Amino acid sequence: MSAITAPAPAAPAPSWLAAPVGDWKTLSAAMTAEVPAIAGFPVPVACAPGAGLGHPACYLPGIPVIEVDGDLLEPDPDDCDPAIPGDRERYPVLWGALVHECAHAAHTRVRLPHERRANWCGAARQLEESRIEGRQAGRRPADRRWLRASAVKLVLADFTAAAADPSSPREAAAAALLLAREDAGILDPDETAPVTAGVEAAIGTEALGRLRATWRAFHAVADDDLRTRVALARRWCRILGLDPDEAPPAPLVIKIPSELAKALARAIEILAAAVAADFAPPPPPFPPDAADKREHE
């Protein structure tokens, strides 16, 4: 008789992973059920307050899991049913963050190095944000409105992570990431206009044109092409006068906003108003007897 070997016990989940409980666990399961349609394959979702490892959301392919910060959710978790498409309109920012991470799952097929290793690593990861959104919207056009809804949170997170001395090339590059989402088809020109003017004032029209050509080339890169990503990220750094192989400085907390930061704030206000109008509830139905009353008058 051959010996029966018991399967090895599953390794415990890392302590730093989000572990939703109660209503958050139920909501996470409901979101997980919707991921295959969005990403093309199943990925577990963990949605809870504070999830996301310091970001609005994140995708961890090695585990795999998508974490979404429950603080993005306005209704109570026990009052949400994402299986109903119309219900998602009550929490568009959270749903947009989920769609964004599903876009990473579907289109970031290569492992990008940590952004703190070198300037080119940070550039590659930041350029990837608009690339995967463009791919997702091209594959599923209806996802554009969700990506727009979460853009404010995501762009602010990108800008904060790359914060540097006001009006520096690094700050201009962080602001330019908003413009890259215009070319990806997520934002409209009137929404990015304040940032376009601000970036041109900071680094010049010629440099911005070279950055635009770089992010457009990055958008065209195949999902599994790491070599081209690296080359374009290094080009991005050289355009800005940054050493691609130098480790980036620690992010600074800028208490006095620069003119470029103010331009970004104006653009975000425009975008937020457009998104709010898109997701505003419809007006109440016309009272059935109102027409008769008006006719009588």
Residue frames relative to the residue before (quaternion, step in Angstrom):
aa qw qx qy qz dx dy dz
M 1.0000 0.0000 0.0000 0.0000 0.00 0.00 0.00
S 0.3687 -0.7353 0.5234 0.2223 3.55 -0.81 0.97
A 0.5257 -0.6395 0.4638 0.3154 3.51 -1.12 0.71
I 0.3266 -0.7227 0.5764 0.1970 3.55 -1.11 0.72
T 0.2094 -0.7944 0.5622 0.0950 3.53 -0.62 1.14
A 0.3713 -0.7329 0.5277 0.2157 3.54 -0.69 1.09
P 0.5171 -0.6356 0.4592 0.3431 3.61 -0.95 0.72
A 0.5390 -0.6223 0.4595 0.3332 3.53 -1.09 0.76
P 0.5149 -0.6433 0.4537 0.3395 3.59 -0.94 0.78
A 0.5474 -0.6165 0.4540 0.3380 3.55 -1.08 0.72
A 0.5123 -0.6430 0.4732 0.3165 3.54 -1.03 0.81
P 0.4999 -0.6549 0.4586 0.3330 3.60 -0.90 0.78
A 0.5555 -0.6069 0.4503 0.3470 3.55 -1.11 0.67
P 0.5715 -0.5910 0.4284 0.3749 3.62 -1.01 0.68
S 0.5645 -0.6439 0.4014 0.3249 3.55 -0.98 0.84
W 0.6647 0.5225 -0.3168 0.4299 3.59 1.13 -0.51
L 0.5206 0.6165 -0.4329 0.4019 3.60 1.22 -0.02
A 0.5280 -0.6120 0.4788 0.3428 3.55 -1.15 0.62
A 0.0998 -0.7846 0.6109 0.0358 3.57 -1.06 0.80
P 0.1837 -0.8208 0.5304 0.1057 3.62 0.20 1.23
V 0.0866 -0.7741 0.6256 0.0428 3.54 -1.13 0.71
G 0.8124 0.2823 -0.1907 0.4732 3.54 -1.30 0.32
D 0.8407 -0.0981 0.1012 0.5227 3.56 -0.95 -0.94
W 0.6128 0.5439 -0.3554 0.4498 3.60 1.09 -0.59
K 0.6255 0.5215 -0.3398 0.4705 3.59 1.04 -0.66
T 0.6432 0.5172 -0.3151 0.4685 3.58 1.01 -0.82
L 0.6623 0.4907 -0.3032 0.4782 3.58 0.95 -0.89
S 0.6266 0.5405 -0.3385 0.4480 3.60 0.97 -0.81
A 0.6515 0.5049 -0.3153 0.4702 3.60 0.99 -0.82
A 0.6475 0.5108 -0.3206 0.4658 3.58 1.02 -0.78
M 0.6485 0.4937 -0.3163 0.4854 3.60 1.02 -0.74
T 0.6116 0.5588 -0.3423 0.4433 3.58 1.02 -0.78
A 0.6509 0.5381 -0.3150 0.4331 3.57 1.00 -0.83
E 0.6931 0.4759 -0.2733 0.4674 3.61 1.17 -0.52
V 0.5174 0.6896 -0.4009 0.3098 3.60 1.21 -0.42
P 0.6388 0.5461 -0.3767 0.3895 3.68 0.76 -0.78
A 0.6554 0.5056 -0.3222 0.4595 3.58 1.01 -0.70
I 0.7036 0.4644 -0.2620 0.4698 3.59 1.09 -0.69
A 0.7808 0.3342 -0.1637 0.5018 3.57 0.83 -1.01
G 0.5135 -0.6443 0.4266 0.3731 3.58 1.15 -0.52
F 0.7783 0.0687 -0.0584 0.6213 3.57 1.28 -0.12
P 0.5908 -0.6169 0.3795 0.3556 3.63 -1.11 0.50
V 0.0472 0.7417 -0.6685 0.0277 3.53 -1.20 0.75
P 0.4423 -0.6894 0.4922 0.2946 3.63 -0.78 0.89
V 0.2215 -0.7617 0.5977 0.1157 3.56 -1.14 0.72
A 0.0916 -0.7539 0.6483 0.0542 3.55 -1.07 0.83
C 0.0214 0.7982 -0.5977 0.0715 3.56 -0.42 1.26
A 0.2761 0.7320 -0.5750 0.2394 3.56 -0.68 1.13
P 0.6218 -0.5288 0.3987 0.4181 3.60 -1.13 0.43
G 0.8090 0.2449 -0.2031 0.4943 3.56 -0.86 1.03
A 0.4934 0.6348 -0.4513 0.3872 3.61 1.21 -0.08
G 0.6073 0.5769 -0.4117 0.3590 3.56 -1.28 0.33
L 0.3723 -0.7614 0.4683 0.2497 3.59 1.30 0.05
G 0.7665 -0.3684 0.1879 0.4914 3.56 0.90 0.94
H 0.6663 0.4367 -0.2923 0.5290 3.58 1.30 0.04
P 0.6446 -0.4922 0.3817 0.4433 3.61 -1.19 0.22
A 0.7611 -0.1315 0.0966 0.6277 3.56 1.16 -0.68
C 0.0388 -0.7942 0.6051 0.0389 3.57 -1.22 0.31
Y 0.2592 -0.7306 0.6109 0.1608 3.54 -1.28 0.55
L 0.1171 -0.7873 0.6048 0.0240 3.55 -0.75 1.12
P 0.2286 -0.8408 0.4720 0.1342 3.61 0.06 1.27
G 0.6394 0.5648 -0.3402 0.3954 3.59 1.05 -0.64
I 0.6661 0.5383 -0.3192 0.4059 3.62 1.14 -0.40
P 0.3676 0.6718 -0.0980 -0.6356 1.87 1.44 -2.04
V 0.0604 0.7758 -0.6276 0.0244 3.54 -1.28 0.40
I 0.2354 -0.7049 0.6432 0.1846 3.53 -1.27 0.49
E 0.1327 -0.7779 0.6104 0.0680 3.56 -0.79 1.03
V 0.0620 -0.7771 0.6263 0.0085 3.57 -0.99 0.90
D 0.4386 -0.7024 0.4990 0.2554 3.57 -0.85 1.00
G 0.3903 -0.7519 0.4884 0.2092 3.56 -0.58 1.15
D 0.5355 0.6242 -0.4119 0.3923 3.59 1.22 -0.27
L 0.5706 0.5803 -0.3827 0.4373 3.59 1.26 -0.20
L 0.6252 0.5621 -0.3337 0.4264 3.58 1.22 -0.42
E 0.2958 -0.7698 0.5425 0.1600 3.56 -0.77 1.04
P 0.6991 0.4011 -0.3005 0.5100 3.67 0.81 -0.77
D 0.5976 -0.5176 0.4453 0.4203 3.57 -1.29 0.08
P 0.5790 -0.6230 0.3887 0.3542 3.61 -0.98 0.76
D 0.6697 0.4946 -0.3183 0.4534 3.60 1.06 -0.60
D 0.6609 0.4846 -0.2972 0.4899 3.58 1.31 -0.06
C 0.6124 0.5556 -0.3329 0.4533 3.60 1.27 0.30
D 0.0002 0.7740 -0.6331 0.0131 3.55 -1.07 0.81
P 0.1666 -0.8390 0.5098 0.0915 3.61 0.17 1.24
A 0.5037 0.6275 -0.4450 0.3930 3.61 1.19 -0.08
I 0.6559 0.4383 -0.2968 0.5381 3.58 1.27 -0.38
P 0.4289 -0.7355 0.4454 0.2769 3.65 -0.36 1.13
G 0.6721 0.5108 -0.3123 0.4356 3.59 0.91 -0.82
D 0.5978 0.5799 -0.3670 0.4143 3.58 1.12 -0.56
R 0.6038 0.5861 -0.3544 0.4079 3.60 1.08 -0.67
E 0.5859 0.5980 -0.3728 0.4001 3.59 1.16 -0.49
R 0.6017 0.5511 -0.3708 0.4435 3.60 1.21 -0.20
Y 0.7775 0.1748 -0.1188 0.5923 3.60 1.25 -0.26
P 0.0022 -0.8663 0.4994 -0.0128 3.60 0.72 1.10
V 0.6249 0.5422 -0.3599 0.4312 3.62 1.01 -0.68
L 0.6670 0.4843 -0.3050 0.4770 3.58 0.89 -0.90
W 0.6783 0.4778 -0.3093 0.4646 3.59 0.89 -0.86
G 0.6230 0.5332 -0.3395 0.4608 3.58 1.06 -0.65
A 0.6264 0.5228 -0.3364 0.4703 3.59 1.05 -0.73
L 0.6359 0.5133 -0.3294 0.4729 3.59 1.02 -0.76
V 0.6503 0.5106 -0.3198 0.4627 3.60 0.92 -0.90
H 0.6233 0.5447 -0.3390 0.4470 3.60 0.99 -0.80
E 0.6985 0.4524 -0.2833 0.4766 3.59 0.87 -0.88
C 0.5927 0.5338 -0.3642 0.4808 3.59 1.13 -0.54
A 0.6107 0.5389 -0.3452 0.4664 3.58 1.11 -0.65
H 0.6185 0.5129 -0.3421 0.4873 3.59 1.06 -0.70
A 0.6522 0.5221 -0.3236 0.4442 3.58 0.88 -0.92
A 0.7122 0.4684 -0.2556 0.4562 3.58 0.97 -0.87
H 0.8444 0.2575 -0.0684 0.4647 3.59 0.89 -0.92
T 0.6313 0.4506 -0.3721 0.5098 3.64 1.15 -0.13
R 0.0225 -0.8574 0.5122 -0.0452 3.54 0.25 1.33
V 0.6990 0.3930 -0.2627 0.5366 3.60 1.26 -0.04
R 0.4660 -0.6714 0.4985 0.2888 3.56 -1.12 0.62
L 0.2085 -0.7856 0.5735 0.1022 3.56 -0.54 1.18
P 0.5000 -0.6688 0.4493 0.3176 3.63 -0.93 0.79
H 0.6428 -0.5259 0.3862 0.4014 3.54 -1.24 0.45
E 0.5478 -0.6745 0.3962 0.2967 3.55 -0.92 0.98
R 0.6511 0.5303 -0.3347 0.4277 3.61 1.12 -0.46
R 0.4943 0.6698 -0.4393 0.3376 3.62 1.20 -0.12
A 0.7808 -0.1499 0.1595 0.5852 3.57 0.83 -0.98
N 0.6788 -0.5042 0.3431 0.4090 3.54 -1.24 0.42
W 0.6685 0.5034 -0.3257 0.4400 3.59 0.91 -0.82
C 0.5966 0.5614 -0.3676 0.4402 3.61 1.09 -0.58
G 0.6636 0.4947 -0.3009 0.4737 3.56 0.95 -0.89
A 0.6403 0.5264 -0.3246 0.4556 3.58 1.00 -0.83
A 0.6559 0.5180 -0.3176 0.4479 3.59 0.92 -0.88
R 0.6821 0.4837 -0.2980 0.4605 3.58 0.90 -0.88
Q 0.6678 0.4991 -0.3070 0.4590 3.59 1.00 -0.79
L 0.6553 0.4967 -0.3130 0.4753 3.59 1.00 -0.76
E 0.5946 0.5859 -0.3572 0.4191 3.56 1.13 -0.60
E 0.5709 0.6258 -0.3802 0.3713 3.59 1.11 -0.64
S 0.7309 0.3927 -0.2471 0.5006 3.59 0.81 -0.93
R 0.5912 0.5824 -0.3758 0.4124 3.61 1.07 -0.62
I 0.7149 0.4430 -0.2771 0.4646 3.59 0.78 -0.98
E 0.6102 0.5319 -0.3690 0.4566 3.62 1.08 -0.55
G 0.6397 0.5180 -0.3264 0.4647 3.58 0.99 -0.77
R 0.6519 0.5057 -0.3115 0.4714 3.58 1.00 -0.83
Q 0.6547 0.5189 -0.3159 0.4497 3.58 0.94 -0.89
A 0.6846 0.4745 -0.2870 0.4731 3.59 0.89 -0.94
G 0.6297 0.5213 -0.3398 0.4650 3.58 1.10 -0.58
R 0.6931 0.4604 -0.2620 0.4889 3.58 1.08 -0.75
R 0.7829 0.0833 -0.0146 0.6163 3.58 1.10 -0.81
P 0.2391 -0.8323 0.4788 0.1442 3.62 0.25 1.25
A 0.6238 0.5596 -0.3550 0.4144 3.61 1.03 -0.64
D 0.5918 0.5869 -0.3682 0.4120 3.62 1.20 -0.36
R 0.4723 0.6962 -0.4417 0.3117 3.60 1.21 -0.31
R 0.6785 0.4989 -0.3191 0.4346 3.60 0.82 -0.89
W 0.6377 0.5059 -0.3389 0.4718 3.60 1.08 -0.62
L 0.6440 0.5126 -0.3204 0.4688 3.58 1.01 -0.79
R 0.6187 0.5263 -0.3384 0.4751 3.58 1.08 -0.67
A 0.6492 0.5409 -0.3225 0.4265 3.57 0.96 -0.86
S 0.7402 0.3934 -0.2257 0.4963 3.58 1.02 -0.75
A 0.4507 0.7286 -0.4404 0.2684 3.60 1.24 -0.26
V 0.6123 0.5645 -0.3665 0.4149 3.60 0.96 -0.79
K 0.6941 0.4676 -0.2775 0.4718 3.58 0.82 -1.00
L 0.6933 0.4900 -0.2863 0.4442 3.57 0.89 -0.92
V 0.6601 0.4947 -0.3150 0.4693 3.59 0.95 -0.83
L 0.6341 0.5181 -0.3319 0.4683 3.58 0.98 -0.78
A 0.6424 0.5137 -0.3261 0.4659 3.58 0.99 -0.80
D 0.6450 0.5107 -0.3178 0.4713 3.60 0.98 -0.84
F 0.6754 0.5042 -0.2980 0.4481 3.56 0.89 -0.95
T 0.6573 0.5028 -0.3099 0.4680 3.58 0.98 -0.82
A 0.6613 0.5209 -0.3114 0.4409 3.57 0.94 -0.88
A 0.7535 0.3604 -0.1964 0.5135 3.58 1.08 -0.70
A 0.3080 0.7942 -0.4859 0.1958 3.58 1.27 0.19
A 0.0356 0.7771 -0.6254 0.0607 3.55 -1.06 0.81
D 0.7664 -0.3048 0.2438 0.5102 3.55 -1.26 -0.25
P 0.5711 -0.6139 0.4111 0.3578 3.61 -0.92 0.84
S 0.8493 0.1449 -0.1463 0.4861 3.52 -1.14 0.85
S 0.4390 0.6710 -0.4816 0.3535 3.61 1.16 0.45
P 0.6551 -0.4984 0.3668 0.4335 3.61 -1.20 0.30
R 0.6318 0.5400 -0.3462 0.4352 3.59 1.02 -0.70
E 0.6488 0.4961 -0.3193 0.4806 3.58 1.00 -0.77
A 0.6377 0.5233 -0.3276 0.4606 3.58 1.00 -0.79
A 0.6395 0.5229 -0.3263 0.4595 3.57 1.01 -0.78
A 0.6429 0.5209 -0.3229 0.4594 3.59 0.99 -0.81
A 0.6640 0.4866 -0.3042 0.4794 3.58 1.00 -0.83
A 0.6254 0.5654 -0.3407 0.4160 3.59 1.04 -0.74
L 0.5357 0.6273 -0.4091 0.3900 3.59 1.19 -0.40
L 0.5822 0.5548 -0.3721 0.4634 3.57 1.18 -0.50
L 0.6564 0.5097 -0.3099 0.4619 3.58 0.98 -0.83
A 0.5997 0.5662 -0.3600 0.4361 3.58 1.09 -0.66
R 0.6359 0.5206 -0.3378 0.4588 3.61 1.06 -0.62
E 0.5649 0.5582 -0.4018 0.4560 3.60 1.18 -0.33
D 0.6937 0.4576 -0.2796 0.4809 3.58 0.87 -0.93
A 0.6255 0.5226 -0.3415 0.4679 3.59 1.19 -0.43
G 0.5335 -0.6608 0.3858 0.3604 3.57 1.29 -0.10
I 0.5188 0.6502 -0.4121 0.3717 3.60 1.24 0.23
L 0.7843 0.2276 -0.1157 0.5654 3.59 0.93 -0.87
D 0.4365 -0.6885 0.5217 0.2516 3.56 -1.30 0.43
P 0.6507 -0.5549 0.3432 0.3884 3.62 -1.11 0.60
D 0.6616 0.5060 -0.3311 0.4434 3.61 0.94 -0.75
E 0.6330 0.5287 -0.3292 0.4598 3.59 1.19 -0.45
T 0.7419 0.3929 -0.2201 0.4967 3.59 1.08 -0.65
A 0.4113 0.7592 -0.4446 0.2381 3.61 1.24 -0.24
P 0.6577 0.5031 -0.3524 0.4360 3.67 0.80 -0.78
V 0.6731 0.4876 -0.3028 0.4663 3.59 1.00 -0.78
T 0.5898 0.5647 -0.3704 0.4427 3.58 1.04 -0.69
A 0.6741 0.4805 -0.2912 0.4794 3.57 0.88 -0.94
G 0.6684 0.5139 -0.3084 0.4404 3.59 0.94 -0.82
V 0.6692 0.4849 -0.3022 0.4751 3.57 0.94 -0.84
E 0.6271 0.5257 -0.3405 0.4630 3.60 0.99 -0.76
A 0.6556 0.5040 -0.3158 0.4652 3.60 0.99 -0.81
A 0.6890 0.5006 -0.2821 0.4416 3.59 1.06 -0.75
I 0.8423 0.1491 -0.0479 0.5158 3.60 0.80 -0.94
G 0.5781 -0.6023 0.3763 0.4017 3.62 1.24 -0.10
T 0.6153 -0.5880 0.3965 0.3442 3.52 -1.20 0.66
E 0.6500 0.5354 -0.3241 0.4311 3.58 0.98 -0.86
A 0.6738 0.4863 -0.3008 0.4680 3.59 0.90 -0.89
L 0.6348 0.5162 -0.3352 0.4670 3.58 1.00 -0.78
G 0.6300 0.5349 -0.3374 0.4507 3.58 1.00 -0.76
R 0.6591 0.4898 -0.3105 0.4788 3.59 1.03 -0.75
L 0.6207 0.5173 -0.3442 0.4781 3.59 1.06 -0.68
R 0.6468 0.5215 -0.3262 0.4509 3.58 0.94 -0.87
A 0.6451 0.5069 -0.3264 0.4694 3.60 0.94 -0.80
T 0.6458 0.5241 -0.3184 0.4549 3.58 1.07 -0.72
W 0.7123 0.4268 -0.3001 0.4696 3.60 0.77 -0.87
R 0.5949 0.5401 -0.3807 0.4577 3.62 1.11 -0.46
A 0.6411 0.4968 -0.3218 0.4885 3.58 1.03 -0.74
F 0.6297 0.5318 -0.3315 0.4591 3.58 1.04 -0.75
H 0.6313 0.5424 -0.3323 0.4436 3.59 1.01 -0.78
A 0.6956 0.4832 -0.2683 0.4590 3.58 1.12 -0.65
V 0.4811 0.6859 -0.4319 0.3340 3.61 1.26 -0.15
A 0.5112 -0.6395 0.4816 0.3128 3.57 -1.05 0.78
D 0.6497 -0.5664 0.3494 0.3674 3.56 -1.13 0.66
D 0.7702 0.3521 -0.1883 0.4974 3.60 1.06 -0.68
D 0.5280 0.6488 -0.3951 0.3797 3.61 1.26 0.21
L 0.1152 -0.8183 0.5622 0.0319 3.57 -0.05 1.29
R 0.6018 0.5947 -0.3648 0.3887 3.60 0.98 -0.80
T 0.6960 0.4579 -0.2825 0.4755 3.60 0.84 -0.95
R 0.5917 0.5628 -0.3640 0.4479 3.59 1.05 -0.69
V 0.6675 0.5035 -0.3027 0.4575 3.57 0.87 -0.96
A 0.6636 0.5120 -0.3136 0.4463 3.59 0.85 -0.93
L 0.6907 0.4695 -0.2847 0.4705 3.60 0.91 -0.88
A 0.6311 0.5224 -0.3392 0.4624 3.60 1.01 -0.70
R 0.6479 0.4978 -0.3178 0.4810 3.58 1.03 -0.74
R 0.6164 0.5284 -0.3429 0.4725 3.59 1.06 -0.71
W 0.6068 0.5678 -0.3371 0.4424 3.58 1.01 -0.88
C 0.6737 0.4943 -0.2929 0.4647 3.58 0.90 -0.93
R 0.6724 0.5022 -0.3109 0.4462 3.59 0.87 -0.89
I 0.6017 0.5522 -0.3639 0.4479 3.62 1.03 -0.68
L 0.7267 0.4277 -0.2229 0.4892 3.57 1.05 -0.82
G 0.5120 -0.6644 0.4135 0.3543 3.58 1.26 0.00
L 0.5024 0.6359 -0.4262 0.4020 3.58 1.21 0.52
D 0.4602 -0.6425 0.5314 0.3051 3.56 -1.11 0.68
P 0.4266 -0.7372 0.4475 0.2724 3.63 -0.47 1.10
D 0.7458 0.4282 -0.2182 0.4613 3.60 1.02 -0.80
E 0.5303 0.6262 -0.4146 0.3934 3.58 1.25 -0.04
A 0.4901 -0.6448 0.4933 0.3172 3.56 -1.04 0.75
P 0.4498 -0.6958 0.4774 0.2925 3.63 -0.84 0.86
P 0.5372 -0.6161 0.4540 0.3547 3.58 -1.11 0.54
A 0.6168 -0.5267 0.4201 0.4070 3.53 -1.25 0.36
P 0.5624 -0.6046 0.4334 0.3609 3.61 -1.01 0.73
L 0.2941 -0.7514 0.5691 0.1579 3.54 -1.08 0.81
V 0.3613 -0.6754 0.5908 0.2535 3.51 -1.24 0.51
I 0.1539 -0.8132 0.5591 0.0487 3.56 -0.38 1.28
K 0.2450 -0.8116 0.5157 0.1239 3.57 -0.38 1.21
I 0.7330 0.3064 -0.1971 0.5743 3.57 1.11 -0.67
P 0.3317 -0.7760 0.4888 0.2209 3.64 -0.34 1.12
S 0.4310 -0.6835 0.5298 0.2577 3.53 -1.05 0.81
E 0.6819 -0.4532 0.3591 0.4479 3.56 -1.29 0.10
L 0.6429 0.5191 -0.3269 0.4585 3.57 1.04 -0.72
A 0.6375 0.5106 -0.3239 0.4775 3.58 1.01 -0.77
K 0.6328 0.5160 -0.3329 0.4717 3.60 1.05 -0.72
A 0.6322 0.5192 -0.3346 0.4677 3.60 1.03 -0.75
L 0.6341 0.5186 -0.3283 0.4702 3.57 1.02 -0.78
A 0.6370 0.5275 -0.3248 0.4587 3.59 1.00 -0.83
R 0.6441 0.5097 -0.3292 0.4658 3.61 0.99 -0.79
A 0.6527 0.5137 -0.3173 0.4576 3.57 0.95 -0.86
I 0.6559 0.5080 -0.3130 0.4624 3.56 0.98 -0.80
E 0.6112 0.5370 -0.3506 0.4638 3.59 1.06 -0.66
I 0.6466 0.5128 -0.3135 0.4697 3.59 0.98 -0.86
L 0.6724 0.4932 -0.2925 0.4681 3.56 0.92 -0.94
A 0.6516 0.5247 -0.3219 0.4433 3.58 0.91 -0.91
A 0.6478 0.5107 -0.3201 0.4659 3.60 1.01 -0.79
A 0.6542 0.5112 -0.3142 0.4604 3.58 0.97 -0.83
V 0.6597 0.4960 -0.3072 0.4736 3.58 0.98 -0.85
A 0.6339 0.5317 -0.3320 0.4530 3.59 0.98 -0.84
A 0.6562 0.5010 -0.3134 0.4692 3.59 0.99 -0.81
D 0.6391 0.5420 -0.3263 0.4373 3.57 1.04 -0.79
F 0.7790 0.3295 -0.1607 0.5087 3.56 0.99 -0.87
A 0.3707 0.7243 -0.5038 0.2902 3.60 1.22 0.26
P 0.5136 -0.6408 0.4577 0.3407 3.60 -0.97 0.75
P 0.5564 -0.6137 0.4303 0.3587 3.60 -1.05 0.66
P 0.5942 -0.5653 0.4154 0.3933 3.60 -1.15 0.48
P 0.6138 -0.5519 0.3959 0.4024 3.58 -1.13 0.50
P 0.5853 -0.5948 0.4061 0.3724 3.59 -1.08 0.63
F 0.5726 -0.5908 0.4450 0.3537 3.54 -1.15 0.70
P 0.4886 -0.6699 0.4562 0.3232 3.63 -0.69 0.98
P 0.5311 -0.6841 0.3917 0.3106 3.58 -0.77 0.98
D 0.7341 0.4093 -0.2503 0.4805 3.61 1.07 -0.58
A 0.4450 0.7185 -0.4507 0.2874 3.59 1.25 -0.07
A 0.6438 0.5287 -0.3346 0.4405 3.59 0.93 -0.84
D 0.6525 0.5122 -0.3235 0.4552 3.58 0.96 -0.84
K 0.6453 0.5229 -0.3244 0.4526 3.58 0.99 -0.84
R 0.6634 0.5002 -0.3111 0.4614 3.57 0.94 -0.89
E 0.6330 0.5262 -0.3266 0.4646 3.57 1.04 -0.79
H 0.6462 0.5178 -0.3159 0.4632 3.59 1.02 -0.84
E 0.6469 0.5109 -0.3252 0.4634 3.60 0.98 -0.83
